[in-house]
Amino acid sequence: MADRRFLTDRFLGSLPPAKRRHTIDIWDTSVPGFGVRVYDTKDADPMPRGKAARIGFQLYARFSPGASPCKRGHFRL
């Protein structure tokens, strides 16, 4: 499931975990190619970050002229 939203700290903190064995991709409306992926698994870090179990940031962009866009950089929160 892919969705487009304005990503704010408040919105990210309110995200529920994905359904079992699924991930949710949410793309930002203000920054093209930037989004988050919400997982169903628990993060090893016990620091509370909201309702979602684990969130990762992703960037989908074209890195050299004429190249096809690809997903780069998947950074966990």
GUGUTI-173691 format. One record per atom (N, C-alpha, C): chain; y negated, x negated, z; residue in three letters. Coordinates in steps of 0.1 Angstrom, whole numbers, plus 5000, padded with zeros to 4 digits. Example, Ala and Ser with C-alpha at 12.3 -4.5 7.8 and 13.67 -1.06 7.14 Angstrom:
<recs>
REC   chaine   north   east     up   residu
REC        A    5057   4868   5078      Ala
REC        A    5045   4877   5078      Ala
REC        A    5033   4868   5078      Ala
REC        A    5022   4872   5071      Ser
REC        A    5011   4863   5071      Ser
REC        A    5000   4871   5079      Ser
</recs>
This chain:
<recs>
REC   chaine   north   east     up   residu
REC        A    5012   4992   5000      Met
REC        A    5000   5000   5000      Met
REC        A    4988   4991   5000      Met
REC        A    4979   4993   4991      Ala
REC        A    4966   4985   4990      Ala
REC        A    4955   4995   4991      Ala
REC        A    4945   4991   4999      Asp
REC        A    4933   4999   5002      Asp
REC        A    4921   4991   5001      Asp
REC        A    4909   4997   4999      Arg
REC        A    4897   4990   4998      Arg
REC        A    4888   4996   5009      Arg
REC        A    4883   4987   5018      Arg
REC        A    4874   4991   5029      Arg
REC        A    4864   4980   5032      Arg
REC        A    4854   4984   5039      Phe
REC        A    4844   4975   5044      Phe
REC        A    4849   4968   5056      Phe
REC        A    4853   4956   5056      Leu
REC        A    4860   4949   5067      Leu
REC        A    4850   4945   5078      Leu
REC        A    4851   4951   5089      Thr
REC        A    4843   4947   5101      Thr
REC        A    4852   4943   5112      Thr
REC        A    4847   4937   5123      Asp
REC        A    4854   4933   5134      Asp
REC        A    4860   4946   5141      Asp
REC        A    4852   4956   5142      Arg
REC        A    4856   4968   5148      Arg
REC        A    4868   4975   5140      Arg
REC        A    4867   4975   5127      Phe
REC        A    4878   4980   5119      Phe
REC        A    4890   4972   5120      Phe
REC        A    4890   4959   5120      Leu
REC        A    4902   4951   5121      Leu
REC        A    4908   4953   5135      Leu
REC        A    4900   4955   5145      Gly
REC        A    4906   4957   5159      Gly
REC        A    4913   4970   5160      Gly
REC        A    4909   4980   5151      Ser
REC        A    4915   4993   5152      Ser
REC        A    4927   4995   5143      Ser
REC        A    4931   4985   5135      Leu
REC        A    4942   4987   5126      Leu
REC        A    4955   4988   5133      Leu
REC        A    4963   4998   5130      Pro
REC        A    4976   4999   5136      Pro
REC        A    4986   4990   5129      Pro
REC        A    4997   4986   5135      Pro
REC        A    5007   4978   5128      Pro
REC        A    5013   4985   5116      Pro
REC        A    5018   4977   5107      Ala
REC        A    5025   4983   5095      Ala
REC        A    5038   4989   5099      Ala
REC        A    5043   4998   5091      Lys
REC        A    5056   5003   5094      Lys
REC        A    5067   4992   5093      Lys
REC        A    5078   4994   5099      Arg
REC        A    5089   4984   5100      Arg
REC        A    5093   4980   5086      Arg
REC        A    5093   4967   5084      Arg
REC        A    5097   4960   5072      Arg
REC        A    5087   4962   5060      Arg
REC        A    5074   4965   5064      His
REC        A    5064   4967   5054      His
REC        A    5052   4959   5057      His
REC        A    5043   4956   5048      Thr
REC        A    5030   4950   5050      Thr
REC        A    5019   4959   5044      Thr
REC        A    5007   4958   5048      Ile
REC        A    4996   4966   5043      Ile
REC        A    4985   4956   5039      Ile
REC        A    4981   4957   5026      Asp
REC        A    4970   4949   5021      Asp
REC        A    4958   4958   5021      Asp
REC        A    4947   4953   5027      Ile
REC        A    4934   4959   5026      Ile
REC        A    4924   4949   5021      Ile
REC        A    4917   4953   5010      Trp
REC        A    4907   4945   5003      Trp
REC        A    4893   4948   5007      Trp
REC        A    4885   4939   5009      Asp
REC        A    4871   4941   5013      Asp
REC        A    4863   4946   5001      Asp
REC        A    4853   4955   5004      Thr
REC        A    4845   4961   4993      Thr
REC        A    4833   4952   4990      Thr
REC        A    4829   4944   5000      Ser
REC        A    4816   4936   4997      Ser
REC        A    4819   4922   4992      Ser
REC        A    4831   4916   4995      Val
REC        A    4834   4903   4990      Val
REC        A    4846   4904   4980      Val
REC        A    4844   4902   4967      Pro
REC        A    4855   4904   4958      Pro
REC        A    4866   4894   4960      Pro
REC        A    4879   4899   4960      Gly
REC        A    4890   4891   4961      Gly
REC        A    4894   4887   4976      Gly
REC        A    4887   4892   4985      Phe
REC        A    4889   4889   4999      Phe
REC        A    4896   4901   5006      Phe
REC        A    4906   4898   5014      Gly
REC        A    4913   4909   5021      Gly
REC        A    4921   4905   5033      Gly
REC        A    4927   4914   5039      Val
REC        A    4936   4911   5050      Val
REC        A    4950   4917   5047      Val
REC        A    4960   4912   5053      Arg
REC        A    4974   4917   5053      Arg
REC        A    4978   4920   5067      Arg
REC        A    4982   4932   5069      Val
REC        A    4987   4936   5083      Val
REC        A    5002   4936   5083      Val
REC        A    5008   4930   5092      Tyr
REC        A    5023   4928   5093      Tyr
REC        A    5028   4938   5104      Tyr
REC        A    5042   4939   5104      Asp
REC        A    5048   4947   5114      Asp
REC        A    5054   4938   5126      Asp
REC        A    5054   4925   5124      Thr
REC        A    5060   4916   5134      Thr
REC        A    5049   4913   5145      Thr
REC        A    5054   4909   5156      Lys
REC        A    5046   4904   5167      Lys
REC        A    5042   4890   5165      Lys
REC        A    5029   4887   5169      Asp
REC        A    5025   4873   5168      Asp
REC        A    5029   4866   5181      Asp
REC        A    5032   4853   5180      Ala
REC        A    5037   4845   5191      Ala
REC        A    5025   4843   5201      Ala
REC        A    5013   4844   5197      Asp
REC        A    5001   4842   5206      Asp
REC        A    4999   4855   5214      Asp
REC        A    4999   4854   5227      Pro
REC        A    4998   4867   5235      Pro
REC        A    4983   4872   5236      Pro
REC        A    4974   4865   5230      Met
REC        A    4960   4869   5231      Met
REC        A    4958   4882   5224      Met
REC        A    4953   4893   5231      Pro
REC        A    4951   4906   5224      Pro
REC        A    4941   4905   5213      Pro
REC        A    4944   4911   5202      Arg
REC        A    4935   4911   5190      Arg
REC        A    4932   4925   5185      Arg
REC        A    4937   4935   5192      Gly
REC        A    4936   4949   5187      Gly
REC        A    4950   4955   5187      Gly
REC        A    4950   4966   5179      Lys
REC        A    4963   4973   5179      Lys
REC        A    4973   4967   5169      Lys
REC        A    4969   4960   5159      Ala
REC        A    4978   4955   5149      Ala
REC        A    4986   4943   5155      Ala
REC        A    4998   4942   5151      Ala
REC        A    5007   4931   5156      Ala
REC        A    5002   4918   5151      Ala
REC        A    5000   4916   5138      Arg
REC        A    4996   4903   5132      Arg
REC        A    4988   4906   5120      Arg
REC        A    4977   4899   5118      Ile
REC        A    4968   4901   5107      Ile
REC        A    4966   4887   5100      Ile
REC        A    4967   4887   5087      Gly
REC        A    4964   4875   5079      Gly
REC        A    4953   4877   5069      Gly
REC        A    4945   4867   5067      Phe
REC        A    4934   4868   5057      Phe
REC        A    4939   4862   5044      Phe
REC        A    4935   4868   5033      Gln
REC        A    4939   4863   5020      Gln
REC        A    4928   4863   5010      Gln
REC        A    4928   4854   5000      Leu
REC        A    4918   4853   4990      Leu
REC        A    4925   4853   4976      Leu
REC        A    4921   4862   4967      Tyr
REC        A    4926   4863   4954      Tyr
REC        A    4915   4859   4944      Tyr
REC        A    4916   4847   4938      Ala
REC        A    4904   4843   4930      Ala
REC        A    4909   4834   4918      Ala
REC        A    4900   4831   4909      Arg
REC        A    4902   4822   4898      Arg
REC        A    4897   4808   4902      Arg
REC        A    4905   4798   4902      Phe
REC        A    4900   4785   4907      Phe
REC        A    4897   4775   4896      Phe
REC        A    4900   4777   4884      Ser
REC        A    4896   4768   4873      Ser
REC        A    4892   4777   4861      Ser
REC        A    4882   4773   4853      Pro
REC        A    4878   4781   4842      Pro
REC        A    4890   4784   4833      Pro
REC        A    4892   4796   4829      Gly
REC        A    4902   4801   4820      Gly
REC        A    4916   4803   4826      Gly
REC        A    4917   4800   4839      Ala
REC        A    4930   4802   4846      Ala
REC        A    4932   4816   4850      Ala
REC        A    4944   4820   4852      Ser
REC        A    4946   4834   4857      Ser
REC        A    4943   4834   4872      Ser
REC        A    4938   4845   4877      Pro
REC        A    4935   4846   4891      Pro
REC        A    4949   4846   4899      Pro
REC        A    4949   4840   4910      Cys
REC        A    4961   4840   4919      Cys
REC        A    4957   4841   4933      Cys
REC        A    4966   4844   4941      Lys
REC        A    4964   4845   4956      Lys
REC        A    4965   4831   4962      Lys
REC        A    4955   4827   4969      Arg
REC        A    4954   4814   4976      Arg
REC        A    4950   4816   4990      Arg
REC        A    4955   4808   4998      Gly
REC        A    4951   4808   5012      Gly
REC        A    4955   4820   5020      Gly
REC        A    4965   4819   5028      His
REC        A    4968   4830   5036      His
REC        A    4967   4825   5050      His
REC        A    4956   4829   5057      Phe
REC        A    4953   4824   5070      Phe
REC        A    4955   4835   5081      Phe
REC        A    4964   4831   5090      Arg
REC        A    4967   4841   5101      Arg
REC        A    4955   4841   5111      Arg
REC        A    4953   4852   5117      Leu
REC        A    4943   4854   5127      Leu
REC        A    4949   4850   5140      Leu
</recs>
